[in-house]
Amino acid sequence: MPTPPQHAPAPPTADREWWRDAVIYQVYVRSFADSDGDGEGDLRGVHDRLGELASLGVDAVWLTPFYVSPLADGGYDVADYRDVDPRFGTLADFDALISRAHELDLRIIIDIVPNHTSSAHAWFRAAVAAEPGSPARSRYIFRPGRGPGGDRPPNNWKSIFGGPAWTRLKRPDGTPEEWYLHLFDAEQPDLDWTNPDVHAEFDDVLRFWLDRGVDGFRIDVAHGMVKDPELPDLPEGQKADLLDGSTQLPYFDQDGVHEIYRRWHGIVGSYPGERALVAEAWVEDADRVARYLRPDELHQAFNFQYLTAGWDPAVLRRVIDGSLAANAAVGAPTTWVLSNHDVTRHPTRFGGGERGLRRARAATLLTLALPGSTYLYQGEELGLPEVTDLPEDALQDPTWLRSGRTERGRDGCRVPLPWEGERPPFGFSPEGGRPWLPMPEEWARYTRESQRRDPDSTLAMYTVALRHRRTAIEAAAGLDWLEAGEGLLAFRRGAGFACAANLGGAPAKVPADALPSAARVLLSSGEVRWEAGALVLPADTAVWLVPEGD
């Protein structure tokens, strides 16, 4: 295994706490760019395309897991946290990627998966081979079953992916024995965070990658890890859900997770260059999310309330206000996100087809105008829709099988990116390569190459928006709502910038007092017009405005 570079590549120079207003681009490594023709994206593919992301104008790149893994859950089943899966490259490839990113003033955030390991992890293999009550088993959550002969699971918890959350071990001779907990797939056994070995292991994993120069970690299932020690049954009929809302599930958002993050905060803070910790905390209430962002814990948390708000101006305004207020109370920035690798792409969520794309473009301008940090999911800058008609034999998400083939899962948002050309694989793989998920023929119109030639393309809009975001909006400015008509959201950021978005079904006039003095349109998501001194926004359209002369 290669050792870390003697001097890890220096991160880009910038003001302290760069994450507060950064735009961070999520790379789903397996679907980003394939350098060797095996049909799967890899670290060299990311390395070779980093210039495209720098040209887009993002500040940082988040890489999904590339660790050694059987890929039972897209790499979120980690067998070795300190090495690269051969399908994705080598540690040397990772070091080259970090070095190239920092040359381009891009920061790199990587995933850490602390709630569970792969069942192929050396720890779990040792646990399976060991006896009940042994130290090897104490790193995971093993329990005897209930009922005669222990034939029933220890409790009634269900897997997030469907089916029971417990699997019973069998001896080589077929004798059944203890059960182990897996909130996700059976190949993802949950770790027991009451065990000091687990804490020490992840302390070391963090340092391993910090020594290689990473700029931060995105923490998978950050509201998990700690379970109610009583392992109580859920109320009858309660659905297992990744989003811990009013139900307050006994395996999510337990107080003990905050002790872990205070410890991690100290580790990350001991390194130079302002490294960031980002929580994937599917917690419904903004005040509860903000608890993860207290000054001695994490630096950011994904705003899933915003992602799930839908195309509703009243709901969006309430979520925006609640998020900003909750995070301000702990001195933390707010994040905004519309899509990721776990949810249906937002052009499809917003109605699909041309209407869905119009709404997606408008939502992008609204989102990028808000105070705080924004996360982009690969392909949204191309306007990619969800692929809803993947052949059943191509589906790989564990949800498909665990739901009894009733829920198709998340493969539709993970189809590889189209880069150039007129037919699949559209430059994702070298010519002749067969992508791990099939790419629609009609994606020829979405390729980066074709959109670069079109000044009205979604890619062009993203590129211009990211450039103007740096120069036209005061990063430190708050948000002041402006009174607007039904279906309209309008606000100012400082004295020289305003955003208005028409989420209604008909054209609407933006009130004159909602416009900067002698306003002009800086950027819009669609056609707008001036009518008798008033700005008319078509339905599903957003606009950025600045004073004339700016």
Buried (B, 14 or more C-beta within 10 A) or exposed (E): EEEBBEEBBEBBEEEEEBBBBBBBBBBBBBBBBBBBEBBBBBBBBBBBBBEBBBEBBBBBBBBBBBBBBBBBBBBBBBBBBBBBBEBBBBBEBBBBBBBBBBEEEBBBBBBBBBBBBBBBBEBBBBBBEBEEEEEBBBBBBBBEBBEEEBEBBBBBBBBBBBBBBBBBBEEEEEEEBBBBBBBBBBBBBBBBBBBEBBBEBBBEBBBBBBEBBBBBBBBBBBBBBBBEEEBEEBEEEEEBBBBBBEBBBBBBBBEEBBEBBEBBBEBBEEBEBBBBBBBBBBBBBBEBBBBBBBEEBBBBBBBBBBBBBEBEBEBBBEBBEBBBEBBBEBEBBBBBBBBBBBBBBBBBBBBBEEBBBBBBBBBBBBBBBBBBBBBBBBBBBBBBBBBEEBEEEEBBBBBBBBBEEEBBBBBBBBBBBBBEBEEBBBBBBEEEBEBBBBBBEEBBEBBBBBBBEEEEBBBBBBBBBBEBBEEBBEEEBEBEEBEBBEBBBBBBBBEBBBBBBBBBEEBBBBBEEBBBEEBBEBBBBBEBEEEEEEBBBBBBBBBBBBBEEB
